[in-house]
Amino acid sequence: MLFYVVCLALYAVNGATLLAVIVAWCFVAMRIAHTLVHVTTNRLRLRQPIFAIGCALNGMLWILLALHIAVPPTA
């Protein structure tokens, strides 16, 4: 849910830069990988780091949004 909110917020404030889009797609890739592990082997030792990386990427999107709002680009 937070991913959708941050994506819409970045779009609304014109903060969807190339970096934000790459981070968002990496988050989507981590969710797909997490799902694949969950429905196949369900190995927690593999699933937990994938989930943690996804959380970090989501957090990075929120940081990018906060930076864009706090320090808007001048050009």
C-alpha positions as CSV (number, residue, x, y, z in Angstrom):
1,M,0.0,0.0,0.0
2,L,2.8,2.4,0.9
3,F,4.4,1.7,-2.5
4,Y,1.3,2.9,-4.4
5,V,1.1,6.0,-2.2
6,V,4.7,7.0,-2.7
7,C,4.5,6.4,-6.5
8,L,1.4,8.5,-6.8
9,A,2.9,11.2,-4.6
10,L,6.1,11.3,-6.7
11,Y,4.0,11.6,-9.8
12,A,1.9,14.4,-8.3
13,V,4.8,16.5,-7.3
14,N,6.7,15.8,-10.5
15,G,9.4,13.9,-8.6
16,A,9.3,10.7,-10.8
17,T,13.0,11.0,-11.9
18,L,14.9,8.3,-13.6
19,L,16.4,7.2,-10.2
20,A,12.9,7.0,-8.6
21,V,11.6,4.9,-11.5
22,I,14.6,2.5,-11.3
23,V,14.2,2.1,-7.6
24,A,10.5,1.5,-8.0
25,W,11.1,-1.2,-10.6
26,C,13.7,-2.8,-8.4
27,F,11.1,-2.9,-5.6
28,V,8.7,-4.6,-8.0
29,A,11.4,-7.2,-8.9
30,M,11.9,-7.9,-5.2
31,R,8.2,-8.4,-4.7
32,I,8.1,-10.9,-7.6
33,A,11.1,-12.7,-6.3
34,H,9.6,-12.8,-2.8
35,T,6.4,-14.3,-4.3
36,L,8.2,-16.9,-6.3
37,V,10.2,-18.1,-3.2
38,H,7.0,-18.1,-1.2
39,V,5.0,-20.2,-3.6
40,T,7.8,-22.6,-4.4
41,T,10.3,-23.5,-1.8
42,N,9.1,-21.2,1.0
43,R,12.6,-21.0,2.5
44,L,12.6,-18.3,5.1
45,R,16.4,-17.9,4.9
46,L,16.0,-16.8,1.3
47,R,12.7,-15.0,1.6
48,Q,13.6,-12.8,4.5
49,P,16.5,-10.9,2.8
50,I,14.5,-10.4,-0.3
51,F,11.7,-8.9,1.8
52,A,14.2,-6.7,3.7
53,I,15.7,-5.4,0.4
54,G,12.2,-4.6,-0.8
55,C,11.5,-2.6,2.4
56,A,14.8,-0.7,2.0
57,L,13.9,0.2,-1.6
58,N,10.4,1.4,-0.5
59,G,12.1,3.5,2.2
60,M,14.4,4.9,-0.4
61,L,11.4,6.0,-2.5
62,W,10.0,7.8,0.5
63,I,13.4,9.5,1.1
64,L,13.5,10.6,-2.5
65,L,10.0,12.0,-2.1
66,A,11.0,13.9,1.0
67,L,14.1,15.3,-0.6
68,H,12.1,16.4,-3.7
69,I,9.6,18.2,-1.5
70,A,12.2,19.7,0.8
71,V,14.7,20.7,-1.9
72,P,12.8,21.2,-5.2
73,P,14.9,21.3,-8.3
74,T,15.7,24.8,-9.6
75,A,15.7,24.2,-13.3
